[in-house]
Amino acid sequence: MKRQKNSQLERDGILYLVPTPIGNLEDMTFRGIRTLKEVDLIIAEDTRHTRKLCSHFDISTPLDSYHEHSSEEKEEKIIQLLRNGTKIALVSDAGMPLISDPGKDLVKKCVEKDIPVIPLPGANAAITALAGSGLGGGGFYFHGFLSRKKTDRKKKLEQLKTISVPVIFYESPYRIKQTVADVASEWGDRPVVFARELTKKFEEWYRGTLFELQDILQIEEIKGECCLIIEGGTESATGDWWEKFTVQEHVSHHIQQGMKSKDAIKQTAKERNMPKREVYHIYHDLTK
């Protein structure tokens, strides 16, 4: 069992995890600003982005880059600086480091080598969205970004389907339409809150169901980073959402969501565990 006692760290190298605003610069904390001014080095996901933040708060600390594509040599260089007593702050472009942002490997190595790691509290899109969603107040599951690969995304959604607490996803405006369609197809029509551009001028919230949100995304162009909070599964929510539909209505629903009739029939057959040919005949009224 390792013990880190922050009151005894004055002479040690320290890695600080410093949250940065997710939009509104006023969300930067006094402690965060002071830490960035006092450390010997700031390592940033994108130095160009962080330089603007430092300029705004009159922070002159040297900057270096550290991101998900940084080499092992770069990590070892940072570790060596910390072992030599350097105090370093890690920041991402927005929000809390390591929360769907770079830093996991570096923090893990610091812990393994008994280098102190001190996280600062601050801005975070997931917690902000959950607090305003109306679905929070208890436990929750944060997933972050789903895979871009369709098969991996589908597999993960199947695994998450029965989680009983609200599930939080991040998504880009370019993939939000497909992600909502995939979640609705796998989970059915659940309550959902969709928040975008949190803390910014054009902050916007949508509260309703997955099917309603899917319809909105068909006609509206979405900009800005997105956060989805979806109600957890219950006995009814994790059951067969299509039970209220006839086979014809079931196929028609998928067609209304953008599927071609052939794919809608195939998906309906899969969900109902029926032969595709039988669904085809029922849908086209060929059973008489």
C-alpha positions as CSV (number, residue, x, y, z in Angstrom):
1,M,0.0,0.0,0.0
2,K,1.5,3.3,-1.1
3,R,0.9,6.5,0.8
4,Q,1.0,10.0,-0.7
5,K,0.9,12.8,1.9
6,N,0.6,16.2,0.2
7,S,1.9,18.1,3.3
8,Q,5.3,16.5,2.8
9,L,5.8,17.2,-0.9
10,E,7.4,20.7,-1.0
11,R,10.8,19.5,-2.2
12,D,9.5,16.7,-4.5
13,G,8.8,16.8,-8.2
14,I,5.0,16.9,-8.6
15,L,2.6,16.3,-11.5
16,Y,-0.5,18.6,-11.1
17,L,-3.6,17.8,-13.2
18,V,-5.2,21.2,-13.8
19,P,-8.7,21.5,-15.4
20,T,-9.2,24.3,-17.9
21,P,-12.5,25.9,-18.9
22,I,-14.8,24.0,-21.3
23,G,-15.9,27.3,-22.9
24,N,-16.3,30.2,-20.5
25,L,-12.9,31.5,-19.3
26,E,-14.5,32.6,-16.0
27,D,-14.7,29.0,-15.0
28,M,-10.9,28.9,-14.5
29,T,-10.3,28.6,-10.7
30,F,-8.1,30.8,-8.7
31,R,-6.1,27.8,-7.6
32,G,-5.7,26.6,-11.2
33,I,-4.3,30.0,-12.3
34,R,-1.9,30.1,-9.3
35,T,-0.7,26.5,-9.9
36,L,0.0,27.3,-13.6
37,K,2.0,30.3,-12.6
38,E,4.0,28.5,-9.9
39,V,5.0,25.3,-11.7
40,D,8.2,25.0,-13.6
41,L,6.6,23.7,-16.8
42,I,3.1,23.3,-18.3
43,I,2.6,20.3,-20.6
44,A,-0.4,20.8,-22.9
45,E,-2.5,18.8,-25.4
46,D,-2.2,21.7,-27.8
47,T,0.3,24.4,-26.9
48,R,-1.3,26.9,-29.3
49,H,-4.6,26.5,-27.5
50,T,-3.1,26.7,-24.0
51,R,-0.9,29.7,-25.0
52,K,-4.1,31.7,-25.5
53,L,-5.3,30.7,-22.0
54,C,-2.0,31.6,-20.5
55,S,-2.0,34.9,-22.3
56,H,-5.5,35.7,-21.0
57,F,-4.4,35.1,-17.3
58,D,-0.9,36.5,-17.7
59,I,0.8,33.2,-17.1
60,S,4.4,33.1,-18.4
61,T,5.3,29.5,-17.5
62,P,7.2,27.6,-20.2
63,L,5.0,25.3,-22.4
64,D,5.7,21.9,-23.9
65,S,3.4,19.5,-25.8
66,Y,2.0,16.2,-24.5
67,H,-0.9,14.4,-26.2
68,E,-2.2,11.0,-27.1
69,H,0.4,10.6,-29.9
70,S,3.4,11.6,-27.8
71,S,6.2,9.1,-27.9
72,E,7.5,6.9,-25.0
73,E,10.7,9.0,-25.2
74,K,8.7,12.1,-24.5
75,E,7.0,10.5,-21.5
76,E,10.4,9.3,-20.1
77,K,11.7,12.8,-20.5
78,I,8.8,14.2,-18.4
79,I,9.3,11.4,-15.8
80,Q,12.9,12.2,-15.5
81,L,12.2,15.9,-15.0
82,L,9.7,15.0,-12.2
83,R,12.2,12.7,-10.6
84,N,14.7,15.6,-10.6
85,G,12.3,17.8,-8.6
86,T,10.6,19.7,-11.4
87,K,7.0,20.7,-10.8
88,I,4.8,20.2,-13.9
89,A,1.2,20.9,-14.7
90,L,-0.7,18.8,-17.2
91,V,-3.6,20.4,-19.0
92,S,-5.9,19.4,-21.8
93,D,-7.5,21.7,-24.3
94,A,-10.7,21.9,-22.2
95,G,-11.9,20.3,-19.0
96,M,-10.3,17.7,-16.7
97,P,-7.2,15.8,-17.9
98,L,-7.8,12.1,-18.3
99,I,-11.6,12.4,-18.6
100,S,-11.7,11.4,-22.3
101,D,-8.4,13.4,-22.6
102,P,-4.7,12.5,-22.7
103,G,-2.7,11.7,-19.6
104,K,-3.5,8.1,-18.5
105,D,-0.1,6.6,-19.3
106,L,1.8,9.4,-17.7
107,V,-0.2,9.4,-14.5
108,K,0.1,5.6,-14.3
109,K,3.9,5.8,-14.6
110,C,4.1,8.5,-12.0
111,V,2.1,6.4,-9.6
112,E,4.3,3.4,-10.3
113,K,7.5,5.4,-9.7
114,D,6.1,7.1,-6.5
115,I,6.0,10.5,-8.1
116,P,3.2,12.6,-6.5
117,V,0.1,13.3,-8.6
118,I,-2.2,16.1,-7.4
119,P,-5.5,16.7,-9.3
120,L,-7.2,20.0,-9.0
121,P,-11.1,20.2,-9.2
122,G,-12.6,22.2,-12.0
123,A,-14.6,22.4,-15.2
124,N,-16.0,19.1,-16.6
125,A,-18.6,18.8,-19.4
126,A,-20.0,15.4,-18.2
127,I,-20.7,16.6,-14.6
128,T,-22.0,19.9,-15.8
129,A,-24.4,18.2,-18.2
130,L,-25.6,15.6,-15.7
131,A,-26.3,18.3,-13.1
132,G,-28.6,20.2,-15.4
133,S,-30.2,17.1,-17.1
134,G,-32.9,16.3,-14.6
135,L,-31.6,12.7,-14.7
136,G,-28.9,13.1,-12.0
137,G,-28.9,13.0,-8.3
138,G,-27.5,9.5,-7.8
139,G,-25.1,7.2,-9.4
140,F,-24.1,7.5,-13.1
141,Y,-21.9,5.8,-15.6
142,F,-19.5,7.9,-17.7
143,H,-18.4,6.3,-21.0
144,G,-17.1,9.2,-23.0
145,F,-16.7,8.7,-26.8
146,L,-18.0,5.5,-28.5
147,S,-15.8,3.8,-31.0
148,R,-15.9,5.1,-34.6
149,K,-16.1,1.5,-35.8
150,K,-19.7,0.3,-36.2
151,T,-19.1,-3.2,-35.0
152,D,-17.2,-2.0,-31.8
153,R,-19.8,0.6,-31.2
154,K,-22.7,-1.9,-31.4
155,K,-20.9,-4.4,-29.1
156,K,-20.3,-1.7,-26.5
157,L,-23.9,-0.5,-26.6
158,E,-25.1,-4.1,-26.1
159,Q,-22.8,-4.3,-23.0
160,L,-24.1,-0.9,-21.6
161,K,-27.8,-1.6,-22.3
162,T,-28.7,-3.0,-18.9
163,I,-26.9,-0.4,-16.8
164,S,-29.5,1.0,-14.4
165,V,-28.0,4.5,-13.9
166,P,-27.8,7.4,-16.4
167,V,-25.2,6.8,-19.0
168,I,-23.1,9.8,-20.3
169,F,-21.5,9.9,-23.7
170,Y,-19.4,12.6,-25.5
171,E,-19.7,13.0,-29.2
172,S,-18.6,15.3,-32.0
173,P,-21.2,17.3,-34.0
174,Y,-20.1,15.3,-37.1
175,R,-21.1,11.9,-35.6
176,I,-23.9,12.8,-33.2
177,K,-26.6,11.9,-35.7
178,Q,-25.3,8.4,-36.3
179,T,-24.5,7.8,-32.6
180,V,-28.1,8.7,-31.5
181,A,-29.5,6.4,-34.3
182,D,-27.3,3.5,-33.1
183,V,-28.3,4.0,-29.4
184,A,-32.0,4.3,-30.3
185,S,-31.7,1.1,-32.4
186,E,-30.1,-0.9,-29.6
187,W,-31.8,0.6,-26.6
188,G,-35.2,1.7,-27.8
189,D,-37.0,4.9,-26.9
190,R,-35.5,6.1,-23.6
191,P,-35.5,9.6,-21.9
192,V,-32.5,11.5,-23.0
193,V,-30.9,14.9,-22.5
194,F,-28.7,16.4,-25.2
195,A,-26.5,19.3,-24.3
196,R,-24.1,21.2,-26.6
197,E,-21.8,24.1,-26.4
198,L,-21.9,24.0,-22.6
199,T,-20.9,27.3,-20.8
200,K,-20.7,29.1,-24.2
201,K,-22.8,31.8,-25.8
202,F,-24.8,29.3,-27.8
203,E,-25.4,26.7,-25.1
204,E,-28.4,24.6,-25.9
205,W,-30.3,21.7,-24.3
206,Y,-32.8,19.2,-25.7
207,R,-34.9,17.1,-23.3
208,G,-37.1,14.3,-24.5
209,T,-36.7,10.8,-25.8
210,L,-34.2,9.1,-28.1
211,F,-36.7,8.8,-31.0
212,E,-37.6,12.5,-30.7
213,L,-34.0,13.5,-30.7
214,Q,-33.3,11.3,-33.7
215,D,-36.0,13.1,-35.6
216,I,-34.6,16.5,-34.6
217,L,-31.1,15.6,-35.8
218,Q,-32.5,14.6,-39.2
219,I,-33.5,18.2,-39.8
220,E,-31.2,20.4,-37.7
221,E,-27.5,21.0,-38.2
222,I,-25.6,20.6,-34.9
223,K,-22.4,22.5,-34.1
224,G,-20.1,22.3,-31.1
225,E,-19.1,19.5,-28.8
226,C,-22.0,17.3,-27.6
227,C,-22.9,15.5,-24.4
228,L,-25.7,12.9,-24.1
229,I,-27.2,11.7,-20.9
230,I,-29.5,8.7,-21.3
231,E,-31.7,7.3,-18.7
232,G,-30.5,3.9,-17.4
233,G,-32.2,0.7,-18.2
234,T,-35.2,-0.5,-16.2
235,E,-37.2,-3.7,-16.6
236,S,-39.3,-2.0,-19.2
237,A,-36.6,0.1,-20.8
238,T,-34.3,-2.8,-21.3
239,G,-37.0,-5.1,-22.7
240,D,-38.2,-5.2,-26.2
241,W,-39.1,-1.6,-27.0
242,W,-40.8,-2.6,-30.2
243,E,-43.4,-4.8,-28.5
244,K,-46.1,-2.1,-28.9
245,F,-45.6,-2.3,-32.7
246,T,-47.0,-4.8,-35.2
247,V,-44.4,-6.2,-37.6
248,Q,-45.4,-3.7,-40.2
249,E,-45.2,-0.8,-37.8
250,H,-41.8,-2.1,-36.6
251,V,-40.4,-2.1,-40.2
252,S,-42.0,1.2,-40.9
253,H,-40.4,2.7,-37.8
254,H,-36.9,1.8,-39.0
255,I,-37.7,3.2,-42.5
256,Q,-38.8,6.5,-40.9
257,Q,-35.4,6.6,-39.1
258,G,-33.6,6.5,-42.5
259,M,-33.2,2.8,-43.3
260,K,-33.9,1.3,-46.7
261,S,-36.8,-1.1,-46.7
262,K,-34.5,-4.1,-47.2
263,D,-32.3,-3.1,-44.2
264,A,-35.4,-2.3,-42.1
265,I,-36.8,-5.8,-42.7
266,K,-33.5,-7.4,-41.9
267,Q,-33.2,-5.4,-38.6
268,T,-36.8,-6.2,-37.6
269,A,-36.2,-9.9,-38.2
270,K,-33.1,-9.8,-36.1
271,E,-34.8,-7.9,-33.2
272,R,-37.9,-10.2,-33.3
273,N,-35.8,-13.3,-33.8
274,M,-37.9,-14.1,-36.9
275,P,-37.0,-15.4,-40.3
276,K,-36.3,-12.5,-42.6
277,R,-38.5,-14.0,-45.3
278,E,-41.5,-14.2,-42.8
279,V,-41.0,-10.5,-41.9
280,Y,-40.8,-9.6,-45.6
281,H,-44.1,-11.4,-46.3
282,I,-45.9,-9.8,-43.4
283,Y,-44.7,-6.3,-44.2
284,H,-45.7,-6.6,-47.9
285,D,-49.0,-8.3,-46.9
286,L,-48.2,-11.5,-48.8
287,T,-49.4,-13.9,-46.1
288,K,-52.9,-14.2,-47.4
